[in-house]
Amino acid sequence: MSRPATSPAIGWAAAVAAVCCLAATAAHGDDALPESLTGVKGDPARGRGIVASRQVGLCLLCHSGPFPEERFQGNLAPDLTGAGKRWSEGQLRFRMVDSSRLNPATIMPAYHVTSGLTRVAPAWRGKPVLSAQQIEDVVAFLMTLKD
């Protein structure tokens, strides 16, 4: 089924392409962004640091996972243990960029969207929460979580 040119999905795809500098080459499915935002694989070690960071990713506010050194982990979102087994690389990337495309009521932030957002602090307006490289690093780390 084709969508009219004014549908929100088309506008979102265009915004992601512009933000990620992918222009017309940004391929995506219904629940995945299969192409890297940077054109290169991320670094799993840097990704783990972002996920565990209380200043950068803030992932553990809502998620729990295989982080025995982290005392306080969230229980509002899926456990990250086994994330690389449950979701594909493209599905993880899609969820990181803007999970509201799958679930409009999600509490997960749109980590790599800069337009169409409301209630954004002035210091963050026009800036993604995570850079394209940081998204790729987190995806690379999550793909290592197969157990």
C-alpha positions as CSV (number, residue, x, y, z in Angstrom):
1,M,0.0,0.0,0.0
2,S,1.5,3.3,-1.0
3,R,1.3,6.4,1.2
4,P,0.5,9.9,0.0
5,A,3.5,12.2,-0.2
6,T,2.3,14.2,2.9
7,S,2.1,11.2,5.3
8,P,4.1,11.4,8.6
9,A,6.1,8.4,7.6
10,I,7.4,10.1,4.5
11,G,8.2,13.3,6.4
12,W,10.0,11.2,9.1
13,A,12.1,9.3,6.5
14,A,13.1,12.6,4.9
15,A,14.1,14.0,8.3
16,V,16.2,11.0,9.2
17,A,17.9,11.1,5.8
18,A,18.7,14.8,6.2
19,V,19.9,14.4,9.8
20,C,22.0,11.4,9.0
21,C,23.4,12.8,5.7
22,L,22.1,9.8,3.8
23,A,20.0,11.7,1.3
24,A,18.3,9.5,-1.1
25,T,20.3,6.4,-0.1
26,A,18.5,6.0,3.3
27,A,16.9,2.6,3.0
28,H,14.5,1.5,5.7
29,G,11.8,-1.0,6.3
30,D,8.7,-0.9,8.4
31,D,10.7,-1.5,11.6
32,A,14.4,-1.2,10.6
33,L,17.1,1.2,9.3
34,P,19.4,-1.4,7.7
35,E,22.0,1.0,6.6
36,S,24.6,2.5,9.0
37,L,24.1,6.1,9.8
38,T,27.9,6.7,9.3
39,G,28.7,4.1,6.6
40,V,31.0,2.3,9.0
41,K,30.5,-0.2,11.9
42,G,30.4,1.1,15.4
43,D,32.8,0.2,18.2
44,P,31.1,-2.1,20.8
45,A,33.4,-1.0,23.6
46,R,32.5,2.7,23.1
47,G,28.8,1.6,22.8
48,R,28.9,-0.2,26.1
49,G,30.3,2.9,27.7
50,I,27.5,5.0,26.3
51,V,24.8,2.5,27.5
52,A,26.3,2.4,31.0
53,S,26.9,6.1,31.3
54,R,24.7,8.1,33.6
55,Q,25.7,11.3,31.7
56,V,25.5,10.3,28.0
57,G,23.1,7.5,27.0
58,L,21.2,7.3,30.3
59,C,19.9,3.9,29.0
60,L,20.0,2.3,32.5
61,L,17.5,4.7,33.8
62,C,14.9,2.6,32.1
63,H,16.7,-0.6,30.9
64,S,18.5,-3.3,32.8
65,G,21.1,-5.6,31.4
66,P,24.4,-7.4,31.8
67,F,26.1,-4.7,33.8
68,P,27.0,-6.2,37.2
69,E,29.0,-3.1,38.2
70,E,26.0,-0.8,37.9
71,R,23.9,-0.9,41.1
72,F,20.8,0.8,39.9
73,Q,19.2,-0.3,36.7
74,G,15.7,0.4,35.3
75,N,12.7,-1.8,35.0
76,L,10.5,0.3,32.7
77,A,11.9,-1.0,29.4
78,P,13.1,-4.3,28.1
79,D,16.1,-5.9,29.6
80,L,19.0,-5.4,27.2
81,T,20.3,-9.0,27.8
82,G,20.0,-10.8,24.6
83,A,19.1,-7.7,22.5
84,G,21.4,-8.8,19.7
85,K,19.4,-12.1,19.5
86,R,16.0,-10.5,19.7
87,W,16.5,-7.7,17.2
88,S,18.5,-7.2,14.0
89,E,21.1,-4.4,13.7
90,G,18.6,-2.4,11.6
91,Q,15.8,-2.9,14.1
92,L,18.1,-1.7,17.0
93,R,19.2,1.3,14.9
94,F,15.5,2.2,14.1
95,R,14.6,2.1,17.8
96,M,17.6,4.2,18.8
97,V,16.9,6.9,16.1
98,D,13.2,7.3,16.9
99,S,11.2,4.5,18.6
100,S,8.0,6.6,18.5
101,R,7.6,5.4,14.9
102,L,6.9,2.0,16.3
103,N,5.0,3.1,19.4
104,P,3.8,6.7,19.5
105,A,3.3,6.3,23.3
106,T,6.9,5.2,24.0
107,I,8.8,6.9,26.8
108,M,12.1,6.2,25.0
109,P,13.7,9.4,23.7
110,A,14.3,9.9,20.0
111,Y,18.1,9.8,20.2
112,H,18.8,11.0,16.7
113,V,15.9,13.2,15.6
114,T,16.1,17.0,15.8
115,S,12.8,18.2,14.2
116,G,9.2,17.7,15.0
117,L,9.9,17.4,18.7
118,T,8.1,19.3,21.5
119,R,9.2,20.4,25.0
120,V,12.9,20.4,24.1
121,A,15.2,22.3,26.4
122,P,16.8,25.3,24.6
123,A,20.3,23.9,24.9
124,W,19.2,20.8,23.0
125,R,17.1,22.3,20.2
126,G,18.3,21.3,16.8
127,K,20.8,18.8,18.3
128,P,20.4,15.0,18.5
129,V,20.8,13.4,21.9
130,L,23.4,11.0,20.4
131,S,25.6,11.5,17.3
132,A,25.3,9.1,14.3
133,Q,28.6,7.6,15.5
134,Q,27.3,7.1,19.0
135,I,24.2,5.4,17.7
136,E,26.4,3.1,15.6
137,D,28.6,2.3,18.7
138,V,25.5,1.5,20.8
139,V,24.1,-0.7,18.0
140,A,27.4,-2.5,17.7
141,F,27.5,-3.2,21.4
142,L,23.8,-4.3,21.6
143,M,24.5,-6.8,18.8
144,T,27.1,-8.5,21.0
145,L,24.4,-9.3,23.6
146,K,23.3,-12.6,22.3
147,D,22.7,-14.5,25.6
